[in-house]
Structures are given as structure tokens and as C-alpha cells.
Amino acid sequence: RDAGVLAPIDTSRLSNWVDVFPSLKTLPGSQDETGKDWFVPADWGNSSVLFRPDLAPEYVDTATEKNESWAILFDEKYAGRLGIFDSVDGVMAVVGSLIGAENAFDMTDAELEEATAMLRKQRELLRFYWTDQSSVEQALASGELVASYAWNSAVVSLKEQGVNIKYMVPKEGIWTWVCGMVLLSDRPGDEDKAYEFMDAWISPESGKNLIEMYGYGSGNARAFDMVAPSVLEELGISDPVVMMANSHFFGEIEPEVREKYITLFDEIKAGF
């Protein structure tokens, strides 16, 4: 936006804009100081722990106690049966939640020292760092893994296979990402068609299919009324307003911080 690559979006031309979750309309960077909109939130999803409740029953919530926690990914009891995403965004979000970092994407030196110690300990407990979520799904289905960092779509896949699986809403907070659309300032195409496309993408009908087929959340609140409550419950998004209010949203990692994180994470994975 600051580089002049994007153009503001006239949301009055989007008939479904009124049904987009208010919290998604005001994400950092979505609006400028004059109130102009630059981003249309289309879909969102979570990063959380996908685990086998039959293999780790102590991490199942009860009526009186919240047991779901990122801590399972650091539990020595399950050494060799844990997985985590091979990404600094993911691992720093997880460990940042557990140590209570003020900003997981720009930790203080003291926070980073604590996070590093935890990640070195975790390295010895992991079955693998993953880059392909299908490997997580296969390992959870077979029992090779007890728990792993995963996205919503894995829940849908494993449920279809009849695997006893649960997607956590950790007591330290679930992480949420948001994807959407922007307008290019030098766009060569038909502007009316661009708005028609965006409006169709944020329609409740599109949102319903997104939820049911991929397990991701729609930016349109009405879409959730079109999906069976049991499906939303399995995905952990039965009350998206409450979930987003208690969620951590992924943020930007400044280039110099990202470089520091990548160097540190590579050293940890290499055994240093």
C-alpha cells in the first residue's frame, strides 16, 4: 500500500460486505487513517494442536477443567510421537504463547533466550518437523504421532477416515490467520468484474462450501448459519465471534527479526 501498488476498495460495491465479521474488517493494515478499506477478508483458519484423545486423554477438556494446551508438544511422555511445522512463524507463535511473550514475532532478548531453551528441548522429543501436512495426517491416523501442530483442513480429512481426532482450542490461545483480496492500482482488467469476483468470494454460499469442504472459516458470518452445528463443533469454530475474540492473530515479522529467527531455528534443528 505504501509503495503505491494497491488501490483502496469501495466496499459499497460489495453487497456481502455488511455480513463480514467486524473484527476482520479492522485487522492491522486493512484500513488507513482516513477509514479507507484496502483488504477484503475472505477466509481464515487456525493453527493449533491436532491430537489423538484416545492416546493422550489427559489433554482432553472436562466440564470443570481446561486441559487443552500447547504444552503437549513439549511433553516428554510422548517423546518421538510429536510433530511441529517447519516454520519460524509457527514455532515462535507456539513457544511465544507458552512463555507469555508480549509479541511472539518480536521477542525481547530474555524472551528469546527462554524460547530457545524450550525449542532445543522440544527437538529431542519430535518425530519430525513437517513441511507437508499429509505426513501429519498419515502419522496421526496410524498412531505414529500422538499430537502435532496442524491446520483445520487436517481435521476434515481425518474425520472422513474415521480417525479419533480432536482439534484443540489451547488455554494459551489459538492462532488465527486471515487471507483475502486486494485491488492493484495498475490493474489491467475490468473493474466491475473484479468487484463481482470479490463479492462472490465473500458470499455466504461460498463460505458454506469453504467450511464444509476445507474446514476453514469464512469471512461472512451468515455462512456459519448454513452449516450443521456438529460440523462447526468438530472444527472448533462453533462460535467464531468468541473464538476470534480469544485468538492470537498472526502478525508481521520484520525482515531483520525474521532473519534472526531463521538463523536460530536452523541452528536448533541442526542440533546446536
LINLIN-V615129 format. One record per residue. N is the residue number from 1. PSI is psi in whole degrees, 0 to 359 (* if undefined). OMEGA is omega in whole degrees, -180 to 180 (NA if undefined). Layout:
# LINLIN-V615129
N	PSI	OMEGA
N	PSI	OMEGA
This chain:
# LINLIN-V615129
1	311	-179
2	335	-180
3	359	179
4	12	-179
5	331	-176
6	159	176
7	149	177
8	156	-177
9	130	177
10	93	-175
11	348	176
12	345	179
13	3	179
14	108	-176
15	335	-178
16	1	-178
17	326	-178
18	335	-177
19	2	177
20	138	-180
21	128	180
22	323	-178
23	335	179
24	339	180
25	340	-173
26	24	177
27	151	179
28	127	179
29	349	-178
30	329	179
31	153	175
32	183	-175
33	344	179
34	356	-180
35	2	178
36	144	179
37	139	-178
38	2	-172
39	133	176
40	106	-179
41	119	-175
42	315	-178
43	159	180
44	162	-180
45	182	-174
46	158	167
47	121	-178
48	193	179
49	125	172
50	124	-174
51	166	178
52	103	-178
53	336	178
54	338	-180
55	339	179
56	64	-174
57	338	-179
58	347	179
59	10	177
60	132	177
61	146	174
62	179	-179
63	337	-175
64	353	-175
65	137	178
66	109	-176
67	343	-179
68	127	-174
69	148	173
70	343	-177
71	337	180
72	331	-179
73	0	177
74	14	-174
75	117	-178
76	337	179
77	331	-176
78	32	179
79	133	180
80	2	-178
81	29	-179
82	152	178
83	153	176
84	153	-179
85	135	180
86	74	-176
87	134	179
88	327	178
89	315	-178
90	308	-175
91	323	180
92	328	175
93	315	-179
94	305	-176
95	328	176
96	322	178
97	317	-176
98	327	-179
99	357	180
100	35	179
101	140	180
102	322	177
103	105	-177
104	339	-176
105	10	174
106	67	-174
107	152	173
108	168	179
109	319	-180
110	317	179
111	318	-178
112	326	177
113	316	179
114	318	180
115	319	-180
116	317	179
117	319	179
118	319	-178
119	328	176
120	320	177
121	318	-178
122	324	-179
123	321	-178
124	347	-177
125	348	-172
126	144	168
127	317	177
128	158	164
129	132	-176
130	150	174
131	347	-179
132	115	-174
133	338	178
134	330	178
135	326	177
136	314	-179
137	315	-180
138	318	-178
139	324	176
140	321	-180
141	322	-178
142	343	-176
143	1	176
144	322	174
145	145	172
146	324	-177
147	152	177
148	154	166
149	135	-179
150	170	177
151	167	-176
152	323	-174
153	332	179
154	330	179
155	313	-179
156	313	-178
157	314	-177
158	325	176
159	321	179
160	333	178
161	355	-180
162	18	180
163	138	177
164	102	-172
165	151	177
166	141	179
167	120	-174
168	151	161
169	85	-171
170	147	180
171	339	177
172	355	179
173	141	176
174	152	179
175	140	-176
176	135	173
177	156	-180
178	131	175
179	155	-179
180	200	-173
181	151	177
182	166	175
183	133	176
184	141	-178
185	331	-179
186	31	-177
187	133	-178
188	343	-173
189	186	-180
190	120	-177
191	322	179
192	319	180
193	325	178
194	317	179
195	323	177
196	320	179
197	312	-180
198	319	-179
199	321	179
200	323	-178
201	329	180
202	18	177
203	155	179
204	327	180
205	317	176
206	320	180
207	320	178
208	313	179
209	322	179
210	314	-179
211	311	-174
212	325	-175
213	327	-174
214	348	179
215	9	179
216	159	-180
217	150	176
218	151	175
219	344	-178
220	119	-177
221	327	-178
222	336	-179
223	327	-177
224	334	178
225	346	-177
226	359	-178
227	141	-180
228	134	180
229	325	-179
230	325	178
231	316	179
232	322	-180
233	315	180
234	326	-178
235	352	-180
236	22	-178
237	34	-179
238	332	176
239	83	-174
240	330	-180
241	312	179
242	318	-179
243	314	-179
244	328	179
245	330	-179
246	14	-176
247	156	169
248	128	177
249	135	176
250	140	-179
251	176	-180
252	139	172
253	118	-179
254	146	-174
255	316	-177
256	327	177
257	318	179
258	317	180
259	319	178
260	316	179
261	315	-178
262	315	179
263	315	-180
264	314	-178
265	320	178
266	320	179
267	318	180
268	313	-179
269	330	-180
270	354	176
271	13	-180
272	*	NA
